[in-house]
């Protein structure tokens, strides 16, 4: 999970967290297709989504919000992945 933190991006993996001095837009443009922005502050890996509940994505028992401007493209990409 990538989370915007002012001028940094917080990168969270299963066991570690790192801050990187990169913008969300730069990061988003450099990631492979299985990553998607779900909120202006969050980019996730679709392969790690455990469930979608309303306007939240759950990954490793942690909920992340889905922004209304990102929801349709997120659901489309998630559904395409499951096919």
C-alpha positions as CSV (number, residue, x, y, z in Angstrom):
1,X,0.0,0.0,0.0
2,X,1.2,3.5,-0.9
3,X,-0.1,6.4,1.2
4,X,0.5,10.1,0.6
5,X,2.3,11.8,3.5
6,X,2.7,15.5,2.6
7,X,5.8,15.6,0.4
8,X,6.5,11.9,0.8
9,X,4.9,8.5,0.1
10,X,4.7,5.9,2.8
11,X,5.3,2.5,1.4
12,X,3.8,-0.4,3.5
13,X,4.6,-4.0,2.8
14,X,3.6,-7.0,4.9
15,X,6.4,-6.4,7.4
16,X,7.9,-3.0,6.8
17,X,7.2,0.7,6.2
18,X,9.4,3.2,4.4
19,X,9.0,6.9,3.5
20,X,10.1,7.9,0.0
21,X,10.5,11.5,-1.4
22,X,8.3,11.0,-4.4
23,X,4.9,12.4,-5.4
24,X,1.8,10.1,-5.7
25,X,1.5,11.1,-9.4
26,X,5.1,10.1,-10.2
27,X,4.7,6.9,-8.3
28,X,1.4,6.1,-10.0
29,X,2.9,6.5,-13.4
30,X,5.8,4.2,-12.7
31,X,4.0,1.2,-11.2
32,X,2.9,-2.0,-13.1
33,X,-0.8,-2.4,-14.1
34,X,-1.8,-4.4,-11.0
35,X,-1.5,-1.3,-8.9
36,X,-4.3,1.2,-8.9
37,X,-5.1,4.5,-7.2
38,X,-8.3,4.1,-5.0
39,X,-8.2,7.5,-3.3
40,X,-6.1,10.7,-3.7
41,X,-4.0,9.4,-0.8
42,X,-3.8,5.7,-1.5
43,X,-2.5,3.3,-4.2
44,X,-3.0,-0.4,-3.7
45,X,-1.9,-3.7,-5.3
46,X,-5.1,-5.3,-6.7
47,X,-3.5,-8.8,-6.1
48,X,-3.7,-8.2,-2.3
49,X,-7.3,-7.1,-2.0
50,X,-9.0,-9.3,0.5
51,X,-12.5,-7.8,0.1
52,X,-14.4,-4.7,-0.8
53,X,-17.0,-3.4,1.7
54,X,-19.0,-0.4,0.5
55,X,-16.5,2.4,0.0
56,X,-13.6,0.5,1.6
57,X,-11.0,-2.0,0.4
58,X,-9.7,-4.4,3.0
59,X,-6.0,-5.6,2.8
60,X,-4.5,-7.6,5.6
61,X,-7.5,-6.7,7.8
62,X,-6.9,-3.0,7.4
63,X,-9.5,-0.9,5.7
64,X,-8.6,1.8,3.0
65,X,-11.1,4.3,1.7
66,X,-12.2,4.3,-1.9
67,X,-12.7,7.9,-3.2
68,X,-15.8,8.6,-5.2
69,X,-13.7,9.7,-8.2
70,X,-11.8,6.5,-8.2
71,X,-14.5,3.9,-7.4
72,X,-15.7,3.1,-10.9
73,X,-12.2,2.6,-12.4
74,X,-11.2,0.5,-9.4
75,X,-14.2,-1.8,-9.6
76,X,-13.8,-2.2,-13.4
77,X,-10.1,-3.1,-13.0
78,X,-10.8,-5.5,-10.1
79,X,-13.6,-7.2,-12.1
80,X,-11.4,-7.5,-15.2
81,X,-8.6,-9.1,-13.0
82,X,-11.0,-11.8,-11.7
83,X,-12.0,-12.9,-15.3
